């Protein structure tokens, strides 16, 4: 192991409550993409998400051993608050952080309880940072909710992630001043599509309807696909309080039955939402698509629509998959169009897959909560034909817009997904070999088609979910960029996010650029200004997207654990989804994953074979390996994990 005690690196600390942590370098090239392990002894007084300077103790080795370091300096404290559950003891108490992998508990002296009781969700103000052999100390500054109060657990996580839930007064005032109906001047310069058969298809409980679609067959046999997106930029003017707040938020956050919107409800659920039977301003892209799925021509323009129906995924799928006669009769005026949509979506999907687009099929959880916020059901969400129709149409629109603006050489925000690192692909190939699955080609120069072949090979086998998940983890994270770097996962050279400006800021700024370009106003100083604005939007939106995803995962994990706590001693069927030295993970049919500790297997002594991702019984030779079906009994649930 190579030594280098003089090297120093700056990064952000991700600290586990058990005391150790990892520093994520600002410049990943310095560590070849690896994070720096910090032992409890080398932590000093740093806390989760602090910006720190690390002195490298060891650089690891080619076999992937950890890079190890010691925190030398805390450059910036992430926050002076700790959010979590308050637990009272005689004469003192402590706060257990709401984040599952956050810092260790913090002491609260009795004089600083300030009315808090055991089980309350609280905000503590740090008064003393942790140090070697000494706990950090805080005083209670706010009680978010009392023990057992509905939504208190989610509220605590929102606060812990420093998510802006309430809108400032000036933002609310601007939103309230926007007219609830269209005026004559709003329609100037717009193509009138109000007589066309345009519909929306969304989830049953969706309120922010930002995309509508239309499809027709042209006389030459081609398809004409119309994607009509809410013209949010008409109402959210550049530099306004609404715009500045939307930029800070970057994205809407969806927490099961709780939404933290990017825009106030007056816009997100009101004048911008494409409700049926109401005139709405839109930005449209129409695409002529041939029978091979190629876009042969397109047009982008401002429009006004009048949605004819607010369809839901389940109803459309029941008609197209099951031939539900009652629904077909009810929607007879649009049913032929739905059939054409299904046909076109199939054509687009086949072309996309031919080009190497990866089609991950990982089960997502659908969690049902009662009025008290208690999870009463968890099941795998259905991904049916209606979902795929919308997915394909949005992909086509996003690619078309990105291609158009790349060739105009204007400042823009692209959605990019770079090629996976060679090291990750070599590791993934080794993983597949342990399952008896081959990855064709050189893993250091992998093509998405080779990965698609793997996905097709494991489809409808017990290995499908495991392989999908590990492949996804082997990929780089998609992000926003002002540089067009392509999208590896989709197999596209040009891609952007254009279709959801109600809930994503990059889409909103793209709409502004499109509209300015339609009138030829992008030149000179405006080009310089847009370069700055697109760079700021790309960087901030990537950061806020990561925060939103982490918060969404935390809430889902919390509610899954709570749900399983009501099913102690019950049995479930599942698949082994991961193997580690201390045991193996099992994902049951409702998407919930749990750990089976190896020392709980009392019928034999089991030997861990890491490279084969399995345990094997010393006497019985019984094997537990990835993808194996197993039955488990719920023994315990750690609601604080």
WOBEL-V974195 format. One record per helix or strand of 2 or more residues. SS is the DSSP state (a for helix, b for strand). FROM is the first residue (numbers start at 1). LEN is the number of residues. If there is no record, write none. Layout:
ss=SS from=FROM len=LEN
ss=SS from=FROM len=LEN
//
This chain:
ss=b from=8 len=8
ss=b from=21 len=5
ss=a from=28 len=4
ss=b from=36 len=3
ss=a from=40 len=3
ss=b from=51 len=8
ss=b from=67 len=10
ss=b from=81 len=9
ss=b from=92 len=6
ss=b from=106 len=4
ss=a from=110 len=3
ss=b from=121 len=8
ss=b from=137 len=9
ss=a from=152 len=9
ss=a from=169 len=9
ss=a from=184 len=4
ss=b from=191 len=2
ss=b from=199 len=4
ss=b from=211 len=7
ss=b from=223 len=8
ss=a from=232 len=3
ss=a from=241 len=9
ss=b from=253 len=3
ss=b from=258 len=3
ss=a from=265 len=7
ss=b from=279 len=11
ss=b from=295 len=12
ss=b from=309 len=4
ss=a from=313 len=10
ss=a from=325 len=6
ss=a from=332 len=23
ss=b from=365 len=5
ss=b from=375 len=6
ss=a from=385 len=24
ss=b from=414 len=4
ss=a from=422 len=13
ss=a from=443 len=3
ss=a from=448 len=11
ss=a from=464 len=11
ss=b from=479 len=3
ss=a from=505 len=14
ss=a from=525 len=41
ss=b from=571 len=10
ss=b from=583 len=6
ss=b from=593 len=5
ss=a from=598 len=3
ss=b from=606 len=4
ss=a from=610 len=3
ss=b from=614 len=4
ss=b from=623 len=3
ss=b from=629 len=5
//
